[in-house]
Amino acid sequence: MFNLRLDNISLGYTKRAVLHNISLEAKPGETLGIIGPNGSGKSTLIKGITRLIQPISGQIFLDGKDIASMNRQDLAQLIAVVPQNPTLPELFTALEVVLMGRTPHLGLLRYEGEKDLATVQKAMEATQTLAFAERRVGELSGGERQRLTIARALAQEPKIILMDEPTANLDINYQIETLDLARQLCQEQELIVVVTLHDLNLASQYCDRLVMLSDGRVYCHGIPKAVINAQTIKEVYGAEVYVYPHPVNDLPATLIVSDKDRKVF
């Protein structure tokens, strides 16, 4: 079974480690959430998996193969990224943007063929972006652009989709729409989805397992019920909150109370 495995990996910039001795594993059909305060290393972890930065120590394996031994094109055929603030060409049509996802599968000076077009159409159907295929990116809303970015990622036909704060700057309806789509695709297409999130309630609702980072290290990991509680949030985030079972699905829901109201309890 295809899997992603990080073995005692340390990552950073100009030999200054930001993440220390991280070990984790993810398998197909699973959404793995990476949570933690600002500066804890969430985005650095995504950069390491995509080999944008080189490990200071340790190894990252895809299906048992060290990514350090893979060329860029092979890696791009396996991993797709949905960034926090995707930069999309305003004058391109939605279709042209999704076609970019086929680049890792094209040879030098080769144009898209029937298979590529069929793959793009399938990706756009899955993300409900086919309806605005001919519209220019500059005409699209934030939620539509995010779905388009996911469609481009799907067009790569990856085994893994890395999502770095995909709900940042989105209204709540688009947040739900984006994460509903990610979970659906993960399950239906047996993808590995790794997503970094700030919102603990979204992380609890949409992730099968969570890794909580603190000061560049794994503080704790496991299913949402094992990770999200008032004690760990106090210790890692320095915030006093109340965590209760969600009334619908019993998953942990984090409630914020102002200092004024907290004195009542």
N, C-alpha and C positions, 0 to 999 in steps of 0.2 A: 504494500500500500504506500502510495506517495506520501511523504511527510516533510515537514520543516522542522529542523532541529538546531538549536543553538547550544553549543558545548563550551561552557565556561568562557564566554566572550566578553572582552573589554573593548570599549569603543570611546573615541574622543577626537580631539582636534590638536594638531601640532604636538602630538605625544602627551597631551594632557587628557587623562581619562575622565569621561563623563559618566560612563556606565562601567560597572565592575563585576566581573565574574557572573555574567547572566547565563543561566541555563534554562531552556524551555523547549517544549515540543508542541506542534499543532498538526492535526490530521484532517483529511477531507471531510466536508460536511460540518465543520466546526468553526464557530466564530470566537476568536480569542481577543479579548479586550485588554488593552494596556492603559492603565489609569495611574494617576499620581499628580502631585502638585506641579506648578510651573517650574521648569528647570530640573525636573527629576530624570529626564533623559528619554522621554517618549518618542519625540521626533528623531533623536539620534539613533534609536533602535531601528526605526524604519529605514534610515539612511544606510545603516550597516547591512541590513538584509538585502537592500538593492545594490550594495557595493559602491554607493556614492562616497563612502568613507571606508578606509581599510581598518581591519581589527588591529588593536594594539597587541592582543593576545587572544587565543581561543579560535574556534572554527565554527562556521555556519554551513550546514548540510541541507541539500535538497535531494530527497530520495536517495540519501546515503552518499551523495557526491559533494565534495567541498566546493563551494561557489568560487573560491579563489582560483580553481583550475578551469573554470568555465569562461568562454568568451562572452562578450557583451550581447551578441545577437542571441545566443542560446539562452542566456539568462533572461532576456527580454521576452522570450517565447514562453517562459515559465512564470514570470512575475509581472504583474501590472500594478500601477500605483494610481490611487485617487488622492490627489493632494488637497491640502486645506483650502488654498485659494488658487484654483486652476487658472492658468493664463491661457486663454483661448483666443485665436485670431478673430477679431470682431467682424471682419468682412467675409470670412469663410461661412459656408452653409453648414448646418448641422451634419449633413451627410459627409461633407468633406472632412470634418473634424473626426468623425468615427472611422473614416477610411484611414486616418493616420495610425490607428491601432494595428493595421496590417503591416506596417513598416518592418517589424522584425522577421516577417515571413517572406519578404520580397528580396530578390537578389539585386545586385547593382544594375541600375537603369531598367529594372523590370517594372511594368505597370500592373495594376490590379487586374486579375482575371475573373472568370465567372465564380470560382470558388470563393475568392476574396469578397466579391459583391454579395454572395449568398450569406457569408459569415457576418458581414456588416448588417445586412437586413435582419438576420436572426437576432443580433445583438440589440438592434434598435427596436425590434418588436418586444424583446424581453424587458426593455427599460421604458417602453411606451414613448419612444422618441421619434418613431417613424412618421407620426402625424405632422411633425414640423421639420422633416428632413431637408426641405428646400429653403427654410427660413435662415436668415443670417444670424450668427451668434449674438451680434449686438442687439438683436430684437428679443432675446430670450430673457426670462426671469432667472433669479438665482437658483431656484429649485430645478428649472429646466436645464440650466447649465450643469448642475451637479449630476442630474440623470444622464446628460450627454457625456460627461466625463466617465461615468460608470460604463456607458455603452462603448466608449472608446477602449476602456480597459477590457471589456468582454471580447471585443473584436480581436484582441491579441490572442485569444484562446488560451489564457493562462491557467496554471494550476493554483496560483495564489494571487489574491488581491489584497494589497496593503492600502489601508485607508487612514490617512493622517488628519484627524479632526474633521471628518467629512460634514459634520453638522454645524461647524462654526459659521456664524453670521447668517444662519438660516432661521426663518420663522418656525414656530413649533410644528406647523403642518408639514413643512418641507423636511424638518428633522425626522419626523415619524415616517414620511414617505421614503426618504433616503435609506433609513435603517431597515424598514420593512423590505425594501427592494434588495438590500444587501443580504439580509437573512434568507430571503426566498431564493436568491441565486445561489447562495452558499449551499443550501440544502438540495435544491433541484439539480444543480450541476456538479455537486460533490466538490466544491471549491474549498480551499482554505482561505478564510478571511481573517486578517489581523487588523484591528481597528484601534486607534488611539482616541480617547474621549476624555473630556473634562467633566461632563455631566454624569454624576454617579447614578442618577435614576435611569438615564438612557443605557448606561453600561450594564446595570442590573437587569433591565428588561430585555436587552437584545444579545447579550453575550453568553455563550455556554460556559466559558471559564474566564477568569480575570487574573491578571498579574498586576499587583500594586507595587509601583516603584517609589522609593524614597531615598534621596541622596545618592542616586545612581546605582542603587542595589535593589534586588527583589525583597520587598518587605514581607509580602505574603502572596499566596496564589491559591486558586481553587474555584469552586462554583461560587456564584454571587453571594449565597447565604453564608459562605465561610469567610468571605473577604470583606463584605460591606457591613460594618457594624459601628456603633458609636465609639467604641474603644479604638479601633484601628484608624478611624477618621480623625479622632482627637490626636492620636500619636503621630500620624503622618501629615495631616493637613493643619493641625493646630486649631481645629474648629470644633466647637461643641454643637452637636446636632442630635436629633432624635431619629432613630431608625425603627420602622415598624413594618410588619408584613403588609404587602399590597393587598387590598380587599378583594381583588379579582384573582390574582395568581399566586399570592403568598410570597412573592419575591421581595427582597428588602427595598423599602422606599425611604429615602433620606429626606427629612423635614428640617428646614432651617427656621430657627426662632430668633428674633431680635434679642439683644441684651435686656431690653426693658421687659419683654414678655417672659424671658427666661427666669427672671427673679420671682415670678409668680409661682413657679414649680418648686 
